[in-house]
Amino acid sequence: MGFFRELGILVETRWRKKNYDDVVFPEIAAAALAERSPAVRVDAWDIIRALTAVHALPSQQDIEGTFGDPPLTLFVANRFYIDIYFWLDGTTHKHQHAFAGAFQVLLGSSIHSHYRFAVEKRINPHFSIGRLSLNDVELLSAGDIKRIIPGSDYIHSLFHLDRPSATITVRTVGLPDFQPQFSYLPPGIAYDPFFKEPAQIKKRQIANLLLEMQHREAEPIIARMLSSSDLHTDFMILDQAYQNLHRSSLQKSLGVTHNVERFDKLFAAARRKHGHLVDCFPHAFAEGDRVSELVRRRNYVHSAAHRFFFALLLNVNGRQRILDLVRRRFPEQSAVKTVVDWIEELASTRAYGSEEPNAL
């Protein structure tokens, strides 16, 4: 662990000389990672061995393991800390950061996507409507370093291709000027995932109760909630209703449409209250459904090439962009033929534990 203590002292010394200006911290962190290069000098499993051999750890910044499989804190200063994040099947949501820093890929590789969000209507400090667009996609491999810029100028997501992957992150504590830390849903919703308002949470839970037990008054009770609630709360209620009424593999396979009609009636109640502002909600729910289904099917495969293909389907829009990334990853092969081969292979891959005939 001495390596990370030295790395931390280097960052602390340089940042103190800049009077702890958060604007320069990403550059300081990235430069320190480049100079000391954990990807060259540190083995991920040596870190595991070192941590399991001691009984006192540095103050762990994410004890519950909400971000990583698991996250482990390696060094703590007063204003920043150094973490290693291991990833098995973790896929980060589209999000911005309320902190500054930099990270280096230590183990594995990933698809790194960058986005832009144009606000069309700020609803409240925790919820906005707008347009989310994909700016760029790149492939990251061991040794690559990326700065983390706080705020909406750096909206990104990572899909980890290898199992496991690991990243070293040097980051500040939360920066007040960049709160809240928004997450994003296509086609254009920005929301604060850390906002917890009791009435909103309980209304969502009530909707789940009524729909799960198939209460005979479920729709009128939920419709009344939607008609009397704010837009953000209605989004949460409708998201729950969509999960209950749309996301049933059995019903989809049987072609059941009754639940779709039930959701449409609830959506109509929200639209009568809020007008066109809710029009993007069903698209966001459907995209979430698509992502969940692809992630579920990805669990059936462990081939690096097949995981890469699922990563493209999850993160990249457009035929040309997908083919360009296939060429970058496999430059010696025809991109089109490679994709066709993957589809044929997945069509013959058994989905163990599922009633479906293959991974597709």
C-alpha positions as CSV (number, residue, x, y, z in Angstrom):
1,M,0.0,0.0,0.0
2,G,3.0,2.2,0.2
3,F,2.7,2.9,-3.5
4,F,-0.7,4.6,-3.1
5,R,0.5,6.6,0.0
6,E,3.3,8.0,-2.2
7,L,0.9,8.8,-5.0
8,G,-1.5,10.5,-2.5
9,I,1.3,12.6,-1.0
10,L,2.4,13.7,-4.5
11,V,-1.1,14.8,-5.4
12,E,-1.6,16.5,-2.0
13,T,1.7,18.4,-2.3
14,R,0.9,19.7,-5.8
15,W,-2.7,20.6,-5.1
16,R,-1.8,22.5,-1.9
17,K,0.6,24.6,-4.0
18,K,-2.5,25.5,-6.1
19,N,-4.4,26.5,-3.0
20,Y,-6.7,23.5,-3.4
21,D,-8.4,24.9,-6.5
22,D,-10.8,22.2,-7.7
23,V,-10.5,23.5,-11.3
24,V,-6.9,22.3,-11.6
25,F,-7.4,19.0,-9.7
26,P,-8.2,16.9,-12.7
27,E,-5.0,17.9,-14.4
28,I,-3.0,17.3,-11.2
29,A,-4.5,13.9,-10.7
30,A,-4.1,12.8,-14.3
31,A,-0.4,13.9,-14.3
32,A,0.3,12.0,-11.1
33,L,-1.3,8.9,-12.5
34,A,0.7,9.2,-15.7
35,E,4.0,9.7,-13.8
36,R,3.5,6.9,-11.3
37,S,1.4,4.7,-13.6
38,P,-0.3,2.1,-11.3
39,A,-1.2,0.1,-14.5
40,V,2.6,-0.6,-14.9
41,R,3.7,-0.9,-11.3
42,V,0.8,-2.4,-9.5
43,D,-0.9,-5.8,-9.8
44,A,-4.7,-5.6,-8.9
45,W,-4.5,-8.9,-7.0
46,D,-1.5,-7.7,-5.0
47,I,-3.9,-5.0,-3.7
48,I,-6.4,-7.6,-2.7
49,R,-3.8,-9.7,-1.0
50,A,-2.5,-6.6,0.9
51,L,-5.9,-5.6,2.1
52,T,-6.9,-9.0,3.2
53,A,-3.7,-9.4,5.2
54,V,-4.4,-6.4,7.5
55,H,-7.1,-5.7,10.1
56,A,-7.2,-1.9,9.8
57,L,-8.0,-0.3,6.5
58,P,-7.9,3.3,5.3
59,S,-11.3,5.0,6.0
60,Q,-13.5,3.4,3.4
61,Q,-15.5,6.0,1.5
62,D,-18.2,3.6,0.1
63,I,-18.7,0.9,2.8
64,E,-22.0,-0.4,1.3
65,G,-20.3,-0.9,-2.1
66,T,-22.8,1.1,-4.1
67,F,-20.3,1.8,-6.9
68,G,-18.0,-1.1,-7.8
69,D,-17.7,-4.9,-7.2
70,P,-16.3,-3.8,-4.7
71,P,-14.9,-0.3,-4.3
72,L,-11.9,-0.2,-2.0
73,T,-10.3,3.0,-0.6
74,L,-6.5,2.9,-0.7
75,F,-5.5,6.4,0.6
76,V,-7.4,9.2,2.3
77,A,-6.4,12.9,2.5
78,N,-8.5,15.8,3.9
79,R,-9.9,16.8,0.6
80,F,-9.5,13.8,-1.7
81,Y,-9.0,10.1,-1.7
82,I,-7.8,7.2,-3.9
83,D,-10.0,4.3,-4.7
84,I,-9.8,1.1,-6.7
85,Y,-13.1,-0.1,-8.3
86,F,-13.4,-3.7,-9.4
87,W,-16.1,-4.5,-11.9
88,L,-17.7,-7.9,-12.8
89,D,-20.8,-7.1,-14.8
90,G,-21.1,-3.5,-13.7
91,T,-22.3,-1.0,-16.3
92,T,-22.4,2.6,-15.1
93,H,-25.5,4.7,-15.9
94,K,-25.2,7.9,-17.9
95,H,-24.1,10.4,-15.3
96,Q,-22.1,13.5,-14.4
97,H,-20.0,14.0,-11.3
98,A,-20.1,16.3,-8.3
99,F,-16.4,15.9,-7.8
100,A,-13.2,16.3,-9.8
101,G,-10.4,13.9,-10.5
102,A,-8.9,11.4,-12.9
103,F,-8.9,7.6,-13.3
104,Q,-6.6,5.0,-14.9
105,V,-7.7,1.6,-16.2
106,L,-5.7,-0.9,-14.2
107,L,-7.2,-4.1,-15.5
108,G,-9.4,-5.0,-18.4
109,S,-11.0,-2.7,-21.0
110,S,-14.2,-0.7,-21.4
111,I,-16.3,1.3,-23.8
112,H,-16.4,4.9,-22.7
113,S,-19.3,7.1,-24.0
114,H,-19.6,10.8,-23.8
115,Y,-22.9,12.8,-23.9
116,R,-24.3,16.3,-24.1
117,F,-27.6,17.4,-22.4
118,A,-29.5,20.4,-23.6
119,V,-32.0,21.6,-21.0
120,E,-35.4,22.5,-22.4
121,K,-37.3,22.9,-19.2
122,R,-35.9,23.0,-15.7
123,I,-38.6,21.5,-13.5
124,N,-36.9,21.8,-10.1
125,P,-33.4,21.5,-8.7
126,H,-33.6,17.7,-9.0
127,F,-35.4,17.2,-12.3
128,S,-35.1,18.6,-15.8
129,I,-36.4,17.8,-19.3
130,G,-34.2,18.2,-22.4
131,R,-32.3,16.4,-25.1
132,L,-29.6,13.9,-24.5
133,S,-27.2,13.2,-27.4
134,L,-24.2,10.9,-27.8
135,N,-21.1,12.9,-28.6
136,D,-18.3,10.3,-28.8
137,V,-17.4,6.7,-28.0
138,E,-13.9,5.4,-27.3
139,L,-12.3,2.1,-26.3
140,L,-10.2,2.2,-23.1
141,S,-7.6,-0.4,-22.2
142,A,-5.1,-0.8,-19.4
143,G,-3.0,2.3,-18.8
144,D,-5.4,4.8,-20.3
145,I,-6.1,7.8,-18.2
146,K,-9.1,10.1,-18.3
147,R,-9.8,13.3,-16.4
148,I,-13.1,13.7,-14.4
149,I,-14.5,17.2,-14.9
150,P,-17.3,18.1,-12.4
151,G,-20.7,19.1,-13.7
152,S,-22.7,18.7,-16.9
153,D,-19.7,19.3,-19.2
154,Y,-18.6,15.7,-18.5
155,I,-21.6,13.3,-18.9
156,H,-20.4,9.8,-19.5
157,S,-20.9,6.1,-19.1
158,L,-18.6,3.1,-18.9
159,F,-19.3,-0.5,-20.0
160,H,-16.7,-2.9,-18.7
161,L,-15.8,-5.4,-21.3
162,D,-13.6,-7.8,-19.3
163,R,-14.5,-9.8,-16.2
164,P,-13.2,-8.4,-14.0
165,S,-12.1,-4.9,-14.8
166,A,-10.5,-2.5,-12.4
167,T,-9.8,1.3,-12.3
168,I,-7.8,3.5,-10.0
169,T,-9.5,6.8,-9.3
170,V,-8.1,9.9,-7.6
171,R,-11.0,12.1,-6.7
172,T,-12.0,15.0,-4.5
173,V,-14.7,14.8,-1.9
174,G,-18.1,16.3,-3.1
175,L,-17.9,19.8,-4.5
176,P,-20.9,22.0,-3.4
177,D,-20.8,24.1,-6.6
178,F,-21.6,20.9,-8.7
179,Q,-24.5,19.5,-6.7
180,P,-26.7,17.7,-7.4
181,Q,-25.0,14.9,-9.3
182,F,-27.4,14.2,-12.1
183,S,-28.0,10.9,-14.0
184,Y,-29.6,10.9,-17.4
185,L,-32.1,8.9,-19.4
186,P,-32.6,9.0,-23.1
187,P,-34.2,10.8,-24.9
188,G,-33.9,13.6,-22.4
189,I,-34.4,13.3,-18.7
190,A,-32.0,14.6,-16.0
191,Y,-32.7,13.4,-12.5
192,D,-31.0,13.5,-9.1
193,P,-30.7,9.8,-8.0
194,F,-29.7,10.9,-4.5
195,F,-32.9,13.0,-3.9
196,K,-35.1,11.2,-1.3
197,E,-38.4,12.8,-0.6
198,P,-40.7,10.7,1.6
199,A,-44.0,11.4,-0.1
200,Q,-42.6,10.7,-3.5
201,I,-41.0,7.4,-2.4
202,K,-44.2,6.2,-0.6
203,K,-46.4,7.1,-3.6
204,R,-44.2,4.9,-5.8
205,Q,-44.3,2.1,-3.3
206,I,-48.1,2.3,-3.1
207,A,-48.3,2.1,-6.8
208,N,-46.2,-1.0,-6.7
209,L,-48.4,-2.5,-4.0
210,L,-51.6,-1.9,-5.8
211,L,-50.4,-3.2,-9.2
212,E,-48.5,-6.2,-7.8
213,M,-51.6,-7.5,-5.8
214,Q,-53.9,-6.6,-8.7
215,H,-56.1,-4.5,-6.5
216,R,-59.4,-3.9,-8.2
217,E,-59.1,-0.1,-7.6
218,A,-55.4,0.1,-8.6
219,E,-55.9,2.3,-11.7
220,P,-58.3,4.9,-10.2
221,I,-56.2,5.3,-7.0
222,I,-53.0,5.7,-9.0
223,A,-54.7,8.0,-11.5
224,R,-55.8,10.2,-8.6
225,M,-52.2,10.3,-7.3
226,L,-51.0,11.3,-10.8
227,S,-53.6,14.0,-11.1
228,S,-52.6,15.6,-7.9
229,S,-48.8,15.2,-7.9
230,D,-45.9,17.2,-9.3
231,L,-44.2,16.3,-12.6
232,H,-41.1,14.7,-10.9
233,T,-43.3,12.5,-8.7
234,D,-45.5,11.5,-11.6
235,F,-42.4,10.4,-13.4
236,M,-41.5,8.1,-10.5
237,I,-45.0,6.7,-10.2
238,L,-45.2,6.1,-14.0
239,D,-41.8,4.5,-14.0
240,Q,-43.0,2.0,-11.3
241,A,-46.2,1.4,-13.2
242,Y,-44.3,0.7,-16.4
243,Q,-42.2,-1.9,-14.6
244,N,-45.2,-3.6,-13.2
245,L,-47.3,-3.5,-16.4
246,H,-44.8,-3.7,-19.3
247,R,-41.8,-5.7,-18.0
248,S,-43.2,-9.2,-17.9
249,S,-41.4,-11.7,-20.1
250,L,-44.3,-14.2,-19.8
251,Q,-46.9,-11.6,-20.9
252,K,-44.7,-10.4,-23.7
253,S,-44.2,-14.0,-25.0
254,L,-48.0,-14.5,-24.9
255,G,-48.7,-11.3,-26.6
256,V,-50.8,-9.9,-23.7
257,T,-51.7,-6.3,-24.4
258,H,-54.2,-5.6,-21.6
259,N,-51.5,-4.3,-19.3
260,V,-50.2,-2.0,-22.0
261,E,-53.6,-0.4,-22.2
262,R,-53.7,0.0,-18.4
263,F,-50.4,1.8,-18.5
264,D,-51.7,4.0,-21.3
265,K,-54.6,5.1,-19.2
266,L,-52.4,6.0,-16.3
267,F,-50.1,8.0,-18.7
268,A,-53.1,9.8,-20.1
269,A,-54.0,11.0,-16.5
270,A,-50.5,12.4,-16.1
271,R,-50.6,14.1,-19.5
272,R,-53.9,15.8,-18.7
273,K,-52.1,17.3,-15.7
274,H,-48.8,18.2,-17.2
275,G,-49.3,18.3,-21.0
276,H,-46.5,17.7,-23.4
277,L,-43.8,17.6,-20.7
278,V,-44.6,14.0,-20.1
279,D,-44.3,12.9,-23.7
280,C,-40.6,11.8,-23.3
281,F,-41.5,9.5,-20.4
282,P,-42.6,6.4,-22.3
283,H,-39.5,6.6,-24.5
284,A,-37.3,6.8,-21.4
285,F,-39.1,3.8,-19.9
286,A,-38.8,1.8,-23.1
287,E,-35.1,2.5,-23.4
288,G,-34.7,1.3,-19.8
289,D,-36.6,-1.8,-20.7
290,R,-34.3,-2.4,-23.7
291,V,-31.1,-1.9,-21.6
292,S,-32.4,-4.2,-18.9
293,E,-33.1,-6.9,-21.4
294,L,-29.7,-6.6,-23.0
295,V,-28.0,-6.7,-19.7
296,R,-30.0,-9.8,-18.7
297,R,-29.0,-11.5,-22.0
298,R,-25.4,-10.4,-21.6
299,N,-25.3,-12.6,-18.4
300,Y,-25.6,-15.7,-20.6
301,V,-22.3,-15.0,-22.4
302,H,-18.7,-14.8,-21.2
303,S,-16.8,-14.6,-24.5
304,A,-14.9,-11.3,-24.7
305,A,-16.0,-10.8,-28.3
306,H,-19.7,-11.4,-27.5
307,R,-19.6,-9.1,-24.5
308,F,-18.1,-6.5,-26.7
309,F,-21.0,-6.9,-29.1
310,F,-23.5,-6.5,-26.3
311,A,-21.6,-3.5,-25.1
312,L,-22.1,-1.9,-28.6
313,L,-25.8,-2.7,-28.6
314,L,-26.1,-1.1,-25.2
315,N,-24.1,2.0,-25.7
316,V,-23.8,2.9,-29.4
317,N,-26.5,4.3,-31.8
318,G,-26.1,3.9,-35.5
319,R,-24.8,1.2,-37.8
320,Q,-21.7,3.1,-38.9
321,R,-20.6,3.9,-35.4
322,I,-20.9,0.3,-34.4
323,L,-18.9,-0.9,-37.4
324,D,-16.2,1.7,-36.8
325,L,-15.7,0.4,-33.2
326,V,-15.6,-3.2,-34.4
327,R,-12.9,-2.2,-36.9
328,R,-10.9,-0.5,-34.1
329,R,-11.2,-3.6,-31.9
330,F,-10.6,-6.2,-34.6
331,P,-8.6,-4.3,-37.4
332,E,-7.6,-7.5,-39.2
333,Q,-11.2,-8.7,-39.9
334,S,-14.2,-7.4,-42.0
335,A,-16.4,-5.6,-39.5
336,V,-19.6,-6.6,-41.3
337,K,-18.6,-10.3,-41.4
338,T,-17.5,-10.2,-37.8
339,V,-20.9,-8.9,-36.7
340,V,-22.7,-11.5,-38.8
341,D,-20.6,-14.2,-37.2
342,W,-21.4,-13.0,-33.7
343,I,-25.1,-13.1,-34.4
344,E,-24.9,-16.6,-35.7
345,E,-22.8,-17.7,-32.7
346,L,-25.2,-16.1,-30.2
347,A,-28.2,-17.7,-32.0
348,S,-26.7,-21.1,-31.1
349,T,-25.6,-20.1,-27.6
350,R,-27.8,-21.8,-25.0
351,A,-29.3,-19.5,-22.4
352,Y,-29.0,-21.7,-19.3
353,G,-31.6,-21.1,-16.7
354,S,-33.9,-19.4,-19.2
355,E,-36.9,-20.7,-21.2
356,E,-35.5,-18.9,-24.2
357,P,-33.8,-21.0,-26.9
358,N,-30.6,-18.8,-27.1
359,A,-28.9,-15.7,-26.0
360,L,-30.6,-13.5,-28.6
